Each structure stands twice: as structure tokens, then as C-alpha cells.
Amino acid sequence: MSSSTPLLSEELFQCSVCLDVFTLPVSLPCGHTFCQSCILAQWTASGSSHCPKCSTVFQETPELCENSFACEMAKQIRNQRGQRSTEYHPVTSDNRMDKRICRIHERPLELYCRYDQSAICVLCMNTEHSTHHTIPVAKEWAERKVCYLSKREMAYSVEVFTALQQFIDRSQSELLRKMKHKQKTEEKRVESLIKELEREIAKLNARNSELEKLSFLVHFQLLLCYSKTCGYTINCIPLFIRKLINTLPDVILAVDMTLDPDTANPWLVVSADRKCVTDGNVECNVPNNAERFDMAPCVLSREPISRGRAYWVVGVSGKTAWDLGVARKSVNRKGLVTLSPDYGYWAVCLRGGSEYRACDCESVLLSLKTLPQRIGIYVDYENGQVSFYDVRTCTHIYSFTGQRFTESLLAYFNPDMNDTGNNNAPLVIQPVNVDNGDKTYDTVTI
């Protein structure tokens, strides 16, 4: 390579392990790319899965994803290498001009006549070439070499960018095709749901019209059966809502949350299905890893929230103290925990069996008419909102609004201490569904 290196040089597509152009390049979750054989050999030799470039350690062996762009570029570079090795060098023939002999004067051809495009000797310059522009052969050769190399590098750069543009065009076409297919699928699904809703609304309007007609008939028998007719009409509403929920699971935004035992305080006990947590009153012998809370009796979820909206329900029945909410993925797990948005926590808590507080920048005392048994937690990542609801009564408890989330969020759970058995009930992640027994719905007004 000359000093005028193209914008995309071979160094950008070299494996940092073997220091050669990629062979079957694969990308790691951290974003770095290596030859497939190189990274596998590196992991086998070291006994751990880590990135040789940034030293990121992976708890589980990550899936190796083929880097199609790097593969295409490596192929272009190898082809270019083959072409350059067989190219004809236009200045080679002039490289040793100074050692040729003039046939007329038998002197070395030390000069080059640009008018006649030929090598000459000193005596030739003083005779028939006296009026021509002549320069030393070495200088002419050097200028030709620079010109040739510049043209070659320019051609190579054009090839690289042409290949890059072709790759981008293909990727764009494939992406647009997939997006159009997905859009058509979603449009058909939405149209089907709208038609179903229209049919249900038509049924309810027809029933409402019948009831309006009946209301004009002042009849003793109608008065006697008024409660029965009213009850039948009211019962239609839960049936409609229940059917609506079953056909619109995306509206509920339910997330199947599970607890991450690697973050649980040593005094906490997480169930086998990772849905329940309580204070075990005994310290467990577990590794003191960086993700684990060592003082606060807390545990986080395995599922991160990094975009969109999410909703889940936690059962708190039988408890006298708890904390629930979300936390930034990067919160410090060691030492005491300060519940506040300034420290990466958005939570509400219960203390003493009846004192509810929102842990905002300044603690807010909440006045609730009933003691919630099931808490619904709703997160709108893009709009910076975290809200809490009493699922049974479908009432709003508290909302954090106008927040700015800059990293992934994790669901936050704190069952608090056992309190000699007074607070030994667990926090339970419950499914978001319809309870036919008490006719309560995990639906809230967002």
C-alpha cells in the first residue's frame, strides 16, 4: 500500500487475533468481529468466553453471528490482492534506462526526452534534441511510478466503495421487503380486530335500543323484573371486555417477568419457577458476584425494558412491608439502597401494613381507600412514565412522569424482612389475565 491509503483499508478488515484478512468473520455481542476459527480457538485455549479486543466476559457462550458485510469486504480484498500480484507494471521497463547504451554515441542513456518520449544520452541532447524538454531518467521514472500508484489506489477505492454501495442496496431492498410484509400482516390483523369490535358494538347498540323501547312501557310486571333485566345487561359488559382482552393481547402489554437469582440478596429465597421471593430468615451460601445486592433485601428481573411499553402484576397479599418498581440496569448493588429517581429507582413502598409512599425525589405519602392485594406496574420507556395501579379496584396509585431513560430498566422487588413471621408472605409475579371468580380485570386506564 502507498501513502495514499483508501478510506477503507485492509486494516479495517483484519482479525486482531491472526492479523490477517477475515476468514468467515463472526461478530460478538460487544460488536467486535473475528475469524470464526480464531475466536473459537481463543476461547478453547483460555477456558472462558471473552472478547480479546475489549476483554468483555460473557457469562454464557454467546451465539456467533456471521458478519456478512465484513465477509463481502474480505472477499473483495483477497480478489484485489490476486489482481495486483499479476498486474503489469508500466514503469518497470524504464526502471533501468540509465544502464542502456545509446546506439549512435555509445554513451549511457541518462536523460529522457519528453518530446520524443524516448531515452537519450548527453550527446543526443546537444544535437538533435537540443530544443526538446529533457529530464533525468530517474526523475521521469519516479514521476511515472507516483502517477501509476495513484491511479491504482484510486481504482481500488472505487472498487471498495462500489462493493459497499452494492451491499447497502441489497440490504436496503431486503429490509424494505420485510417491513412491507410485516406492515401488511399487521394491517390485516388490525382490520380483523376492528371488524370484531364493530360487531360487538352493533350488538350492544341493538340491545341498548331494545332497552330504550322497553323503558317506555310502564307495566307492573316490568317493575317486578327490573332488577333481573338490569343485572342481565350489566353482565354483558364483563363478557364483552373479557372477549376484548382475549383478542387484543398486545393492548395489555403484558411482560412475562421472572426473577434473576444472581441479583438476589443472600437472605432472600427465590422460587424454582422464579416467580416468588421472600425473606428466608437465613443467609444462604451464594457467590458474592457484582450483580448481587449484599445489604438491601432486593432482587431484579431477568427481562430488561429498553423500548416500548410494558405491564406486569405482582401479588402482595398478606404482606406488611414491600418495595416495587423499576431500576436502572447499572444501579450499584453493594451497600445501602436509596430509592429515588436520582439514584436510578422508580418505586412505591408499604411500611407498617398501611403506610404507602411514592419514592420520588422527595417522598410522597399516598392516601389509598383500600389496601391493594395486586399491584399493576406500567412502563412507557419512550415517554418516560412509570405508573402503579390497584388491579382489583382498577384505580391509579401513583405515576412518575417526564422521566428520561438512557439505559435498560429492570423490574425491582423488595419483600422486606421477615419481621418474626409478620411479613413472611412472598411477593408473587402473577399472570396478567381475567379472574372470573371476582370479576376483576388486569386492565388499567393508562
C-alpha positions in Angstrom: 0.0 0.0 0.0 1.3 3.5 -0.7 1.0 6.5 1.5 -2.3 7.4 -0.2 -4.3 4.7 1.6 -8.0 4.5 0.6 -10.7 5.3 3.2 -11.5 1.6 3.7 -8.1 0.0 4.0 -7.2 -3.7 4.6 -6.6 -2.9 8.3 -10.3 -2.3 8.9 -11.0 -5.9 7.9 -8.1 -7.7 9.7 -8.7 -10.1 12.5 -6.9 -8.9 15.7 -6.0 -12.5 16.6 -4.4 -13.8 13.4 -3.6 -10.3 12.0 -4.8 -11.3 8.5 -7.9 -10.5 6.4 -11.0 -12.1 7.9 -11.9 -15.7 7.1 -15.6 -16.5 7.9 -15.9 -13.3 10.1 -18.4 -13.5 13.0 -19.5 -10.8 15.4 -19.7 -10.9 19.2 -22.5 -9.2 21.3 -19.9 -6.4 22.2 -19.7 -5.5 18.5 -16.2 -6.7 17.6 -15.5 -9.1 14.7 -13.0 -12.0 14.4 -12.4 -15.1 12.3 -14.7 -17.9 13.4 -11.8 -20.3 13.9 -9.7 -17.7 15.7 -12.3 -16.8 18.3 -13.2 -20.4 19.0 -9.5 -21.4 19.4 -9.0 -18.4 21.7 -11.9 -19.4 23.9 -10.7 -23.1 24.0 -7.2 -22.0 25.0 -8.3 -19.5 27.7 -11.2 -21.6 29.1 -13.6 -18.7 29.1 -15.8 -16.8 26.6 -14.5 -13.2 26.3 -13.7 -10.6 23.7 -9.9 -10.5 23.0 -10.2 -6.8 22.0 -12.3 -5.2 24.8 -12.0 -8.0 27.4 -15.8 -8.2 27.9 -16.5 -11.5 29.6 -19.7 -13.4 28.7 -21.4 -15.5 31.4 -22.7 -17.9 28.7 -21.1 -18.7 25.4 -22.7 -16.2 23.0 -24.1 -17.1 19.6 -21.7 -16.2 16.9 -23.4 -14.2 14.2 -21.9 -14.1 10.7 -20.9 -10.5 9.6 -22.0 -10.5 6.0 -20.6 -7.0 5.4 -17.1 -7.9 6.7 -17.3 -11.2 4.7 -18.0 -9.3 1.5 -15.2 -6.8 2.1 -12.7 -9.5 2.9 -13.6 -11.3 -0.3 -13.1 -8.1 -2.3 -9.7 -7.5 -0.6 -8.5 -11.1 -1.4 -9.6 -10.7 -5.0 -7.7 -7.3 -5.2 -4.6 -8.9 -3.8 -4.7 -11.5 -6.6 -5.1 -8.9 -9.3 -2.3 -6.7 -8.0 0.1 -9.7 -7.9 -0.4 -10.3 -11.7 -0.6 -6.7 -12.9 1.8 -5.4 -15.5 4.0 -2.6 -14.1 4.1 0.1 -16.7 7.3 1.8 -15.3 9.3 -1.4 -14.9 10.6 -1.1 -18.5 12.0 2.3 -17.7 13.4 1.3 -14.3 16.9 0.5 -15.7 17.1 3.0 -18.5 20.2 4.6 -17.2 22.1 1.3 -17.8 21.2 1.2 -21.5 23.7 2.4 -24.2 23.0 4.9 -26.9 23.3 3.2 -30.3 24.7 6.3 -32.0 27.1 7.7 -29.4 27.7 4.6 -27.3 27.1 6.5 -24.1 24.6 5.7 -21.3 21.0 6.7 -21.8 20.9 9.1 -18.7 18.3 11.5 -20.0 14.6 11.3 -21.2 13.2 13.4 -24.0 9.6 14.2 -23.3 9.0 15.5 -26.8 10.1 12.2 -28.5 9.1 10.0 -25.5 12.5 8.2 -25.5 15.7 7.8 -23.6 18.8 9.7 -24.9 22.4 10.3 -23.9 24.1 13.6 -23.2 25.5 14.0 -26.7 22.0 13.5 -28.2 20.7 16.3 -26.0 23.3 18.6 -27.6 22.5 17.7 -31.1 19.0 16.7 -32.5 17.3 17.1 -29.1 18.8 20.4 -28.2 15.4 22.2 -28.4 13.5 19.5 -26.6 12.4 19.2 -23.0 14.7 16.7 -21.3 15.0 15.5 -17.7 17.0 12.8 -15.9 15.8 9.2 -16.5 15.5 8.6 -12.7 13.2 11.6 -12.2 11.0 10.5 -15.1 10.7 7.0 -13.7 9.8 8.3 -10.2 7.1 10.6 -11.6 5.6 7.7 -13.6 5.7 5.5 -10.6 3.8 8.0 -8.5 1.2 8.5 -11.2 0.7 4.8 -11.7 0.3 4.1 -7.9 -2.1 7.0 -7.5 -4.3 5.6 -10.4 -4.1 2.1 -8.9 -5.2 3.3 -5.4 -8.0 5.3 -6.9 -9.3 2.3 -8.8 -9.1 0.2 -5.7 -11.0 2.8 -3.7 -13.7 2.9 -6.3 -14.0 -0.9 -6.2 -14.3 -0.9 -2.4 -17.0 1.8 -2.4 -18.8 0.2 -5.3 -18.9 -3.1 -3.3 -20.1 -1.3 -0.2 -22.8 0.5 -2.1 -24.0 -2.8 -3.7 -24.1 -4.3 -0.2 -26.1 -1.4 1.2 -28.5 -1.5 -1.7 -29.1 -5.2 -1.3 -29.6 -4.8 2.5 -32.0 -1.9 2.0 -34.1 -3.8 -0.5 -34.3 -6.8 1.8 -35.2 -4.6 4.8 -37.9 -2.8 2.8 -39.4 -6.1 1.6 -39.6 -7.4 5.2 -41.1 -4.2 6.5 -43.8 -4.2 3.8 -44.6 -7.8 4.6 -44.9 -7.1 8.3 -47.0 -4.0 7.6 -49.4 -5.9 5.5 -49.7 -8.6 8.2 -50.3 -6.0 10.9 -52.9 -4.2 8.7 -54.8 -7.5 8.2 -54.7 -8.2 11.9 -55.9 -4.7 12.9 -58.7 -4.9 10.3 -59.9 -8.2 11.7 -59.9 -6.7 15.2 -61.8 -3.6 14.1 -64.5 -5.8 12.4 -64.8 -7.8 15.6 -65.2 -4.7 17.7 -67.7 -3.2 15.2 -69.8 -6.4 15.5 -69.7 -6.3 19.3 -70.6 -2.6 19.3 -73.5 -3.3 16.9 -74.8 -6.0 19.3 -74.6 -3.6 22.3 -76.3 -0.8 20.4 -79.1 -3.2 19.4 -79.6 -4.3 23.0 -79.5 -0.7 24.1 -82.2 0.2 21.6 -84.4 -2.6 22.9 -83.9 -1.4 26.5 -84.9 2.1 25.5 -88.1 0.9 23.9 -88.9 -1.2 27.0 -88.4 1.8 29.2 -91.5 3.5 27.8 -93.7 0.6 28.8 -94.9 1.4 32.3 -96.0 -2.0 33.4 -96.2 -3.6 36.8 -94.5 -6.8 35.6 -91.7 -4.8 34.2 -91.1 -3.1 37.5 -91.0 -6.5 39.2 -88.4 -7.9 36.9 -86.4 -4.7 36.6 -83.5 -5.9 38.7 -83.3 -9.1 36.7 -83.2 -7.2 33.4 -80.7 -4.7 34.7 -78.5 -7.5 36.0 -78.5 -9.2 32.6 -77.5 -6.1 30.8 -74.7 -5.3 33.3 -73.4 -8.9 32.9 -73.0 -8.4 29.2 -70.3 -5.7 29.8 -67.8 -8.0 31.6 -68.4 -10.7 28.9 -67.5 -8.1 26.2 -64.5 -6.8 28.0 -63.3 -10.3 28.7 -63.6 -11.2 25.0 -61.9 -8.0 24.0 -58.9 -8.8 26.3 -58.6 -12.3 24.9 -58.5 -10.9 21.3 -56.2 -8.0 22.0 -53.2 -9.3 24.0 -51.0 -6.5 22.7 -53.2 -3.8 24.3 -52.4 -5.2 27.7 -48.7 -5.0 27.1 -48.1 -8.0 29.4 -44.5 -9.0 30.1 -43.7 -12.4 31.5 -41.3 -11.2 34.2 -39.0 -13.6 36.1 -36.6 -13.0 38.9 -32.9 -13.2 38.5 -31.4 -15.2 41.3 -27.9 -13.9 40.6 -29.1 -10.4 41.8 -30.9 -11.7 44.9 -29.7 -10.7 48.4 -28.3 -13.8 50.2 -31.1 -13.6 52.8 -33.8 -13.9 50.1 -35.3 -17.2 48.8 -36.3 -17.2 45.1 -38.7 -20.0 44.0 -37.7 -22.6 41.4 -40.0 -21.0 38.8 -38.5 -17.6 39.6 -41.9 -16.1 40.2 -41.9 -15.7 44.1 -39.4 -14.2 46.5 -39.4 -13.9 50.3 -37.1 -13.3 53.2 -35.8 -16.8 54.2 -34.6 -15.6 57.7 -31.4 -17.5 57.0 -28.4 -16.3 55.0 -27.7 -18.5 52.0 -24.2 -19.5 50.9 -24.1 -17.9 47.4 -21.3 -16.2 45.4 -20.7 -12.5 46.1 -20.9 -11.5 42.4 -21.1 -7.9 41.2 -24.8 -8.2 40.3 -25.9 -9.3 43.7 -27.3 -7.0 46.4 -25.3 -7.6 49.6 -27.2 -5.4 52.1 -30.6 -4.4 50.8 -33.1 -7.3 50.6 -33.7 -6.8 46.9 -33.8 -8.8 43.6 -34.2 -7.7 40.0 -35.8 -9.2 37.0 -34.0 -11.1 34.2 -36.0 -9.3 31.5 -34.8 -5.8 30.6 -37.0 -3.0 29.3 -35.2 -0.9 26.7 -38.0 0.3 24.5 -41.8 0.4 24.0 -44.3 -0.2 26.8 -44.6 -3.0 29.4 -47.1 -4.1 32.1 -46.9 -6.7 34.8 -48.7 -7.6 38.0 -47.3 -8.5 41.5 -49.3 -10.1 44.3 -48.7 -8.5 47.7 -51.4 -10.2 49.7 -50.5 -10.9 53.4 -47.5 -8.6 53.5 -46.9 -5.6 55.8 -43.9 -4.2 54.0 -42.6 -4.2 50.4 -41.0 -2.1 47.7 -41.9 -2.5 44.0 -40.9 -0.6 40.8 -38.1 -0.5 38.3 -34.4 0.3 38.4 -31.6 1.2 36.0 -29.6 -1.8 35.0 -26.4 -0.1 36.1 -27.5 0.6 39.7 -24.9 -0.2 42.4 -25.8 -3.4 44.2 -23.4 -3.0 47.1 -24.3 -1.2 50.3 -27.5 0.5 51.3 -30.1 1.4 48.6 -31.6 4.9 48.3 -35.0 4.7 46.5 -35.2 7.8 44.3 -35.1 8.6 40.5 -31.8 10.5 41.2 -30.3 7.1 42.2 -31.9 5.1 39.4 -35.0 3.8 41.2 -38.7 4.5 40.5 -40.7 2.7 43.2 -43.6 2.8 45.7 -43.4 1.1 49.1 -45.5 -0.1 52.0 -44.4 0.2 55.6 -46.2 -0.8 58.8 -49.0 -2.6 57.0 -50.9 0.6 55.9 -48.4 3.4 55.2 -47.9 3.8 51.4 -45.3 6.1 49.9 -44.0 7.0 46.4 -40.2 7.1 46.5 -39.9 10.3 44.3 -37.0 12.8 44.6 -39.0 13.8 47.8 -41.0 11.0 49.4 -44.8 11.3 48.8 -47.3 9.9 51.3 -50.1 8.2 49.5 -53.7 8.0 50.7 -55.4 4.8 49.5 -59.0 3.9 50.2 -58.3 0.2 50.2 -55.3 -2.0 50.8 -54.1 -3.3 47.4 -53.7 -7.0 47.0 -52.3 -6.9 43.5 -50.1 -4.1 42.1 -50.0 -3.4 38.4 -46.9 -1.7 37.1 -46.8 0.1 33.8 -43.7 1.4 32.0 -43.7 3.6 28.9 -40.0 3.8 28.0 -40.1 6.4 25.2 -42.5 8.8 27.1 -40.6 8.4 30.4 -43.5 7.2 32.5 -43.7 4.6 35.4 -47.2 4.1 36.8 -48.7 1.9 39.6 -52.3 0.7 39.9 -54.5 -1.3 42.2 -55.6 -4.1 39.9 -58.6 -5.2 41.9 -60.3 -1.8 42.1 -58.8 -0.6 38.7 -57.6 2.6 40.4 -54.4 4.7 39.9 -51.9 4.8 42.8 -49.0 7.0 41.5 -47.1 7.9 38.4 -43.6 9.1 37.7 -43.8 11.2 34.5 -41.4 13.3 32.4 -38.5 11.0 33.1 -35.6 10.4 30.7 -34.4 6.8 30.5 -30.9 6.4 29.0 -30.4 2.7 29.6 -32.3 -0.5 30.1 -34.6 -0.9 33.1 -35.2 -4.0 35.3 -38.2 -4.8 37.4 -37.3 -4.2 41.1 -38.7 -6.3 44.0 -38.1 -5.9 47.8 -40.1 -8.3 50.0 -38.5 -6.6 53.1 -37.5 -8.5 56.2 -39.5 -11.4 57.7 -40.3 -9.5 60.9 -40.6 -12.6 63.1 -43.2 -14.1 60.8 -45.4 -11.0 60.5 -44.1 -10.3 56.9 -43.3 -13.8 55.7 -45.7 -13.8 52.8 -43.9 -13.7 49.4 -44.0 -11.2 46.6 -45.6 -13.2 43.7 -45.3 -12.3 40.0 -48.8 -13.1 38.7 -50.1 -13.6 35.2 -52.0 -10.7 33.5 -55.4 -12.2 32.9 -59.1 -12.1 33.8 -60.3 -13.6 37.1 -63.8 -15.0 36.6 -64.3 -15.6 40.3 -64.3 -12.0 41.4 -64.7 -10.3 38.0 -61.6 -8.2 38.3 -59.5 -7.4 35.3 -55.9 -6.6 34.9 -56.8 -3.6 32.7 -56.0 -0.1 33.7 -56.6 3.4 32.3 -53.2 4.4 31.0 
